[in-house]
């Protein structure tokens, strides 16, 4: 019966070491410390939000420029060019700038 207890203790010790290793790998202590400091958490989230907003703005500008470039090149094709010209004319009439 003592052998079963020793095997069980060794298996339990191995599992505890694996659990401790995985907790270190997850940086759980740093996460708990961050949760205990609300001001630091707000600051990190603010900086992350600003970075995401900047990324969205730059990405939209690049994508918009690409679309405008493609539309400009399509204007030279007669059928598509007339279609794009009609769309632009409709938009200008609706905005009252025509």
C-alpha positions, 0 to 999 in steps of 0.5 A: 500500500505504501508503493501506491501512495509513493506512486500517487505522490510522484504523479501528483508532484509531476502534475503540480510541476507541469501546472506551475510551468504552464502558469509561468508560461501563461504569465498568470502572475503578471496578469493578476498584478495588472488586474490589481492596478486599474490605472495601468490597465486603463492606460494599456487599453487606451494605448491599444485603442489608439493604435487600433484606431490609427491602424484602421485609419491608415488602412482605410486611406490606403484601401481608398486610394487603391479603389480610386486608382482602380476606378481612374483606370476603369474610366478609360474603358468606354463602357465602364467609363460611361457607367462611372461617369453616370454614377458621379453625375447622380451623386453630384445631383443628389448633393446639389453640387452639379 
